[in-house]
Amino acid sequence: MKHSFIDQYSGLDSLIHRLDPRTKFITSLAFIVAVVLTPASNWRVFAFYFCLIAVLLVISKLPPLYVLKRSLVIFPFVLMIAIFIPFFKQGEVAGSYNIWLWQVSVTYSGLLILANVVVKAWLCILSLILLSSATKLADLLKGLKQLGVPRVIILILSFMYRYVFVLVDEVMRMRQARDSRNFGGNRLYQLRTIGNMVGTLFIRSYERGERVYVAMLSRGFDGEVRTLHKLSFRQVDAYFSTTFCLILILPGIVWW
C-alpha cells in the first residue's frame, strides 16, 4: 500500500532543511509558547505570527497545497472541543436561537474565545507541519534524545511511526475482505461487523508487537538506538535561533 509519510518533503534543499533538528525543535517550541501566551484580543500579534510562519514555509519550499491540507485536519478536533464555548460563556448576548425545546444564546465573549482557540491551534499546527515536514524523523528523534527527552518516549515515537503504516495496511486488507463478502444488512449488523474488525485488529497488533519484541531481543537489542549520522550545531543555527527569538518578542515590545 502507498502511504503519505509526514516527512516526505524532508529531502528538499532549503535553509530550514539544513538547520540542526534541535534548532528547529527549540524554535518551534518557542513559537508555540509565544502564540499560546498572546492575549486573545491582540489580533495584530496573531497576524504578525502568521506572516512569520508563512515566510518560513516559503523559505522551506514546501508545497502550499500540501501545507494547507494538513493544517485543515486539525479543525474538526478543535471545533469538537471549542464549539460549545460561545453558548456557555457569560457576557453580552450576540444572538438567541431556538433549538427544539431549548433556547440557547451566543455571547460575544464566547465567540472571541472560540476564534482565539481556532487561530492559536492553526498557527501551532503550521509550526508543527514545518518542523515535521522539513526534518527527517530519525534526525528529529535523535535531536530530542540529545535534548534530554526520556528514551522510552523516543522508542515509542519511533515504533509508532514505523508500524502505523503496517496497521493501516492491515485495516485496508480487512476492509477489502469485508467488502468482497458483500458487506450490507441493517445498521446493527454493520456495527457488529465493525466491532469484530476492531477486536481482530487489536489482537493482531498485540501479536505483531510480541513477535517484533522477540525478534529484537534475539538480535541483541538493548533499548539503545544507534546511528552513524551525527548532529552538529553550527553558526547558522545560532544565528537563526537568536534572530527568530528576537523577532518573536518584537510584538510584545511594540504592541503590548
C-alpha positions in Angstrom: 0.0 0.0 0.0 1.1 3.6 -0.7 1.1 6.0 2.3 1.9 9.6 2.8 4.8 10.0 5.3 4.8 13.0 7.5 8.5 13.7 6.4 8.0 13.1 2.7 9.4 16.5 1.9 12.4 16.3 4.3 14.8 15.7 1.4 14.3 19.2 -0.1 17.2 21.6 -0.1 16.5 24.8 1.8 17.8 26.9 4.7 15.1 25.3 7.0 16.0 21.8 5.9 19.7 22.4 6.6 19.2 23.5 10.1 20.0 21.2 13.0 16.9 19.3 14.3 17.4 20.7 17.8 17.4 24.2 16.5 14.1 23.6 14.6 12.5 21.9 17.6 13.5 24.7 20.1 12.4 27.5 17.8 9.1 25.7 17.1 8.5 25.3 20.8 9.3 29.0 21.4 6.8 29.9 18.6 4.1 27.8 20.1 4.7 29.2 23.6 4.6 32.8 22.2 1.3 32.1 20.3 -0.4 30.5 23.4 0.6 33.3 25.7 -0.6 36.1 23.3 -3.8 37.7 24.6 -7.0 36.9 22.8 -7.8 40.5 21.9 -4.4 41.3 20.3 -5.1 40.3 16.7 -2.2 42.3 15.3 0.2 40.0 17.0 -1.5 36.9 15.6 -1.3 38.5 12.1 2.4 39.1 12.7 3.0 35.5 13.8 1.1 34.2 10.7 3.3 36.3 8.4 6.4 35.0 10.2 5.4 31.3 9.8 4.3 31.9 6.2 7.8 33.3 5.4 9.4 30.3 6.9 7.1 28.0 4.9 8.1 29.8 1.7 11.8 29.5 2.6 11.3 25.8 3.2 9.9 25.3 -0.3 7.1 23.1 1.0 4.1 22.9 -1.4 1.4 25.3 -0.2 -1.4 23.0 -1.0 0.2 20.2 1.0 0.6 22.5 4.0 -3.0 23.8 3.7 -4.5 20.3 3.5 -2.5 19.1 6.5 -3.3 22.2 8.6 -7.0 21.8 8.0 -7.1 18.4 9.5 -6.9 19.9 13.0 -10.0 22.0 12.7 -12.6 19.2 13.3 -10.9 18.3 16.5 -10.6 21.9 17.7 -14.2 22.6 16.8 -15.4 19.5 18.5 -13.9 20.8 21.8 -14.5 24.5 21.5 -17.7 24.8 19.5 -19.9 25.0 22.7 -17.9 27.8 24.3 -20.0 30.6 22.7 -23.2 29.1 24.2 -22.0 28.8 27.8 -19.7 31.8 28.2 -21.3 34.6 30.2 -21.4 38.1 28.6 -23.2 40.3 26.2 -25.6 38.2 24.0 -24.9 38.3 20.3 -27.9 36.1 19.3 -30.5 33.8 20.6 -31.8 30.7 18.9 -34.5 28.1 19.5 -33.2 24.5 19.1 -36.1 22.1 19.5 -37.1 22.5 23.2 -34.2 24.7 24.2 -33.4 28.3 23.7 -29.6 29.0 23.5 -27.8 32.3 23.4 -24.4 33.1 21.9 -22.2 35.7 23.6 -19.6 38.0 22.1 -17.0 36.9 24.7 -17.7 33.2 23.8 -17.2 33.9 20.1 -14.0 35.7 20.9 -12.7 32.7 22.8 -13.7 30.4 20.0 -11.9 32.4 17.4 -8.9 32.7 19.7 -8.7 28.9 20.2 -9.1 28.3 16.4 -6.4 30.8 15.4 -3.9 29.6 18.0 -4.5 26.0 17.1 -3.9 26.7 13.4 -0.7 28.7 14.0 0.6 26.0 16.2 -0.2 23.2 13.8 1.5 25.2 11.0 4.7 25.3 13.0 4.5 21.6 13.7 3.9 20.9 10.0 7.0 22.9 9.2 9.0 21.1 11.8 7.9 17.5 10.8 8.0 18.1 7.0 11.4 19.8 6.9 13.1 17.3 9.3 13.7 13.6 8.8 12.1 11.7 11.7 15.2 9.8 12.6 17.2 13.1 12.9 14.4 14.7 14.9 14.2 11.8 17.3 18.0 11.9 17.7 17.8 15.6 18.4 15.1 15.1 21.0 17.2 12.4 22.7 20.2 14.8 22.9 17.9 17.4 24.4 17.1 15.1 27.3 13.8 13.6 26.2 13.4 10.2 28.0 14.5 7.2 25.9 11.2 5.4 26.3 9.3 8.3 24.7 11.8 8.2 21.8 11.3 4.5 21.3 7.5 4.8 21.4 7.6 7.5 18.8 10.0 5.6 16.6 8.0 2.4 16.7 4.7 4.2 16.3 5.9 5.9 13.1 7.4 2.7 11.8 4.4 0.4 12.3 1.4 2.7 12.0 1.5 2.2 8.2 1.6 -1.6 8.8 -1.6 -1.3 10.8 -3.2 0.9 8.1 -2.4 -1.8 5.6 -4.0 -4.4 7.9 -7.1 -2.3 8.2 -7.3 -1.9 4.4 -7.0 -5.6 3.8 -9.7 -6.3 6.4 -11.9 -3.7 4.7 -11.3 -5.3 1.3 -12.2 -8.7 2.7 -15.3 -7.3 4.3 -16.5 -5.7 1.0 -15.7 -8.8 -1.0 -18.1 -10.7 1.2 -21.0 -8.3 0.2 -21.0 -6.1 3.3 -24.5 -5.0 3.9 -27.5 -5.6 6.1 -29.1 -3.4 8.7 -27.2 -0.9 10.8 -26.9 -3.2 13.8 -25.3 -5.9 11.7 -22.8 -3.4 10.3 -21.9 -2.2 13.8 -21.3 -5.8 14.9 -19.0 -6.4 11.9 -17.0 -3.2 12.5 -16.7 -4.2 16.2 -15.4 -7.6 15.3 -12.9 -5.9 12.9 -11.7 -3.6 15.7 -11.2 -6.6 18.1 -9.4 -8.6 15.4 -7.1 -5.6 14.7 -6.3 -5.2 18.4 -5.4 -8.9 18.7 -3.2 -8.9 15.5 -1.5 -5.7 16.7 -0.7 -7.3 20.0 0.6 -10.4 18.4 2.7 -8.5 16.0 4.2 -6.4 18.8 5.2 -9.6 20.6 6.8 -11.0 17.5 8.8 -7.8 16.9 9.8 -7.7 20.6 11.1 -11.3 20.5 12.9 -10.7 17.2 14.6 -7.6 18.6 15.8 -9.4 21.7 17.2 -12.3 19.6 19.3 -9.7 17.7 20.7 -8.2 20.9 18.6 -5.0 21.2 19.3 -3.3 24.5 17.0 -0.3 24.2 19.6 2.0 22.7 19.1 3.2 19.1 22.5 3.8 17.4 23.0 5.7 14.2 26.1 6.7 12.2 24.8 10.2 11.5 26.0 12.8 14.0 24.2 16.1 14.6 26.2 19.3 14.5 25.2 22.7 15.9 26.7 25.3 13.5 26.9 29.1 13.4 23.9 29.3 11.1 21.8 27.5 13.8 22.9 30.0 16.4 22.2 33.0 14.2 18.8 31.6 13.1 17.6 30.7 16.6 18.8 34.1 18.1 17.1 36.1 15.3 13.9 34.1 15.4 13.6 34.5 19.2 14.2 38.3 18.9 11.5 38.5 16.2 9.1 36.6 18.5 9.5 39.1 21.3 9.3 42.1 18.9 5.4 42.3 19.0 5.5 42.3 22.8 7.7 45.4 22.8 5.8 47.2 20.1 2.1 46.4 20.8 1.7 45.1 24.3 
